């Protein structure tokens, strides 16, 4: 299930994901959809398609499971306290490997990069995460070139962002990259985001 042009963004949600890690990029991408000739499809999904409870207690009902929204061209993996469970979950890490093989662009928000690192997807690459977790990112894979200064790192087919609100900056960057700077600016102005 994709748009006519095949551009589809999937945002993975899970128990303990940080609210703004999910809602920030979602708001950017859905605002983009309203202003874009590309009309990207934007979907949220959980492992089983059922509702999740985010880190601060917000309950969210996603659009479905991975089977309902895949294939997507962009996967957004948020962070939050619940990511710690995913970092140690072989099923999740194997799924990330499978998604990597068929998804042109992976993006993480905040500690979502820890899951990418645990899956070996950041080996030898520049990446970032929430400032309070940069040491953990380096421990998970010492070959990662951890960037502690920028709000997001674009390394081609993998983009990582720093903590919480940096996911909005990253999503705006992706709008510019996938369409153009003018549309990204329209989205930024519509959201009245000065980031």
SULLIN-V171755 format. One record per pair of residues at least 6 apart in sequence whose ideal C-beta (glycine too) atoms are under 7 Angstrom apart, sorted by the first residue. I is the first residue (numbers start at 1). J is the second residue. If there is no record, write none. Layout:
i->(I & I)
j->(J & J)
This chain:
i->(1 & 2 & 2 & 2 & 3 & 3 & 3 & 5 & 6 & 7 & 7 & 7 & 8 & 8 & 8 & 8 & 8 & 9 & 9 & 9 & 9 & 9 & 9 & 10 & 10 & 10 & 10 & 10 & 10 & 11 & 11 & 11 & 11 & 11 & 12 & 12 & 12 & 12 & 13 & 13 & 13 & 13 & 13 & 13 & 13 & 14 & 14 & 14 & 14 & 15 & 15 & 15 & 16 & 16 & 16 & 16 & 17 & 17 & 17 & 17 & 17 & 17 & 18 & 18 & 18 & 18 & 18 & 18 & 18 & 19 & 19 & 19 & 19 & 20 & 20 & 20 & 21 & 21 & 21 & 21 & 21 & 21 & 21 & 21 & 22 & 22 & 24 & 24 & 24 & 24 & 25 & 25 & 25 & 25 & 25 & 26 & 26 & 27 & 28 & 28 & 28 & 28 & 28 & 28 & 29 & 29 & 29 & 30 & 31 & 31 & 31 & 32 & 32 & 32 & 32 & 33 & 33 & 33 & 35 & 35 & 35 & 36 & 36 & 38 & 43 & 43 & 44 & 44 & 45 & 45 & 45 & 45 & 45 & 45 & 45 & 46 & 46 & 46 & 47 & 48 & 49 & 49 & 49 & 49 & 51 & 51 & 51 & 52 & 53 & 54 & 55 & 55 & 55 & 63 & 71 & 72 & 73 & 73 & 73 & 74 & 74 & 74 & 75 & 75 & 75 & 75 & 76 & 76 & 77 & 77 & 77 & 77 & 78 & 78 & 78 & 79 & 79 & 79 & 79 & 79 & 79 & 79 & 80 & 80 & 83 & 83 & 83 & 83 & 86 & 86 & 87 & 87 & 87 & 92 & 93 & 93 & 96 & 96 & 96 & 96 & 97 & 100 & 100 & 104 & 105 & 105 & 106 & 106 & 106 & 106 & 107 & 107 & 107 & 108 & 108 & 108 & 109 & 109 & 109 & 110 & 110 & 110 & 110 & 110 & 110 & 111 & 111 & 111 & 113 & 113 & 113 & 113 & 113 & 113 & 114 & 114 & 114 & 114 & 114 & 116 & 116 & 117 & 117 & 117 & 117 & 118 & 121 & 122 & 122 & 122 & 123 & 123 & 124 & 125 & 125 & 125 & 125 & 126 & 126 & 126 & 126 & 127 & 127 & 127 & 127 & 127 & 127 & 128 & 128 & 128 & 128 & 128 & 128 & 128 & 128 & 129 & 129 & 129 & 130 & 130 & 131 & 131 & 131 & 134 & 134 & 137 & 137 & 138 & 138 & 147 & 151 & 151 & 151 & 151 & 152 & 152 & 152 & 152 & 152 & 152 & 152 & 152 & 153 & 153 & 154 & 159 & 159 & 161 & 161 & 161 & 165 & 168 & 168 & 169 & 172 & 172 & 172 & 175 & 175 & 175 & 176)
j->(69 & 8 & 41 & 71 & 39 & 40 & 41 & 38 & 73 & 38 & 40 & 73 & 40 & 41 & 71 & 72 & 73 & 29 & 40 & 42 & 72 & 74 & 76 & 43 & 45 & 69 & 70 & 72 & 75 & 22 & 25 & 26 & 44 & 76 & 45 & 75 & 76 & 77 & 22 & 44 & 45 & 46 & 52 & 60 & 62 & 46 & 52 & 82 & 86 & 52 & 53 & 82 & 55 & 80 & 81 & 82 & 52 & 54 & 55 & 78 & 80 & 82 & 54 & 55 & 78 & 79 & 80 & 110 & 164 & 54 & 55 & 56 & 58 & 164 & 165 & 167 & 78 & 79 & 80 & 109 & 110 & 112 & 164 & 167 & 54 & 78 & 165 & 167 & 168 & 171 & 76 & 109 & 167 & 168 & 171 & 42 & 44 & 191 & 168 & 171 & 172 & 175 & 187 & 191 & 40 & 42 & 171 & 42 & 187 & 190 & 191 & 40 & 175 & 183 & 187 & 39 & 40 & 42 & 183 & 186 & 187 & 179 & 183 & 179 & 63 & 69 & 62 & 63 & 62 & 63 & 64 & 65 & 66 & 68 & 69 & 52 & 62 & 65 & 65 & 65 & 62 & 64 & 65 & 68 & 59 & 60 & 61 & 60 & 59 & 60 & 80 & 81 & 82 & 69 & 102 & 103 & 103 & 104 & 105 & 105 & 107 & 174 & 99 & 103 & 106 & 107 & 107 & 109 & 108 & 112 & 115 & 116 & 109 & 110 & 112 & 108 & 109 & 110 & 111 & 112 & 114 & 130 & 110 & 111 & 111 & 112 & 114 & 115 & 92 & 115 & 114 & 115 & 118 & 115 & 118 & 119 & 115 & 116 & 119 & 121 & 119 & 106 & 121 & 157 & 157 & 159 & 116 & 121 & 157 & 158 & 159 & 170 & 174 & 116 & 160 & 161 & 161 & 167 & 170 & 129 & 130 & 161 & 163 & 164 & 167 & 129 & 130 & 133 & 122 & 127 & 128 & 129 & 137 & 160 & 129 & 133 & 136 & 137 & 140 & 122 & 158 & 137 & 140 & 141 & 144 & 140 & 158 & 141 & 144 & 158 & 141 & 143 & 143 & 144 & 145 & 155 & 158 & 145 & 147 & 153 & 155 & 137 & 144 & 146 & 147 & 153 & 160 & 146 & 147 & 150 & 152 & 153 & 160 & 161 & 162 & 137 & 160 & 162 & 162 & 163 & 148 & 162 & 163 & 146 & 148 & 144 & 146 & 144 & 146 & 153 & 161 & 162 & 166 & 169 & 159 & 160 & 161 & 162 & 166 & 169 & 170 & 173 & 159 & 160 & 173 & 170 & 174 & 167 & 169 & 170 & 195 & 193 & 195 & 195 & 184 & 187 & 188 & 183 & 184 & 187 & 184)
